[in-house]
Amino acid sequence: MVVDIKVKGAIELRAKMMRFQKQVQRPDHSYSIRQMARIWNTSYRAEGSSVGGWPELSPYTQRKRKERGFKAKHPILVQTGRMRELTITTLMKSNRPFRANRKGISVSSVYTGLVAVLNASGEKASNQTGGKNTFGTTPARPFWFVDSSVSGAAAKGLEQWVTKMLRVYK
């Protein structure tokens, strides 16, 4: 007795699974980065609430801000808004790797396989991260930081991407 089994769509299913495997090895990190940027943006608007609050500006800085036509004390780290736009707003809107430069700061994102790298360099960037700056000291007013809310946001973004991929390959 010979049993002949014909499977319809096996070749198409295999091709679909191969495409899915390829996609999973090169995830779209922009989902995670946008979620992380939202956390940073919320903290930035609240003048460092997620990192214990930023200290008041020095009398010298207050005087310089007034001379430039800005409010002396608040909002902290905001004068023209260019730095925030470049470092946080750009990340919230970005859906692909990018490079951007402004006076005193250069920002880029690079996605390679399972790795996403955010890079900021320049005088302003080195003074605003959660780690040591170029002077070997910790900045008083960091707006880029990684804590459980940021890593949770990254995980949420990855979950959103995986959910989208599962719908596409359903």
Secondary structure, DSSP 8 states (H G I E B T S, - for coil): -------TTHHHHHHHHHHHHHHHHS--THHHHHHHHHHHHHHHHTTSGGGT------HHHHHHHHHTTS-SSSSTT-SSSHHHIIIIIHHHH-SS-EEEEETTEEEEEEEETTEEEEEEESHHHHTSBSS--TTSS--SS--B--SHHHHHHHHHHHHHHHHHHHHHT-
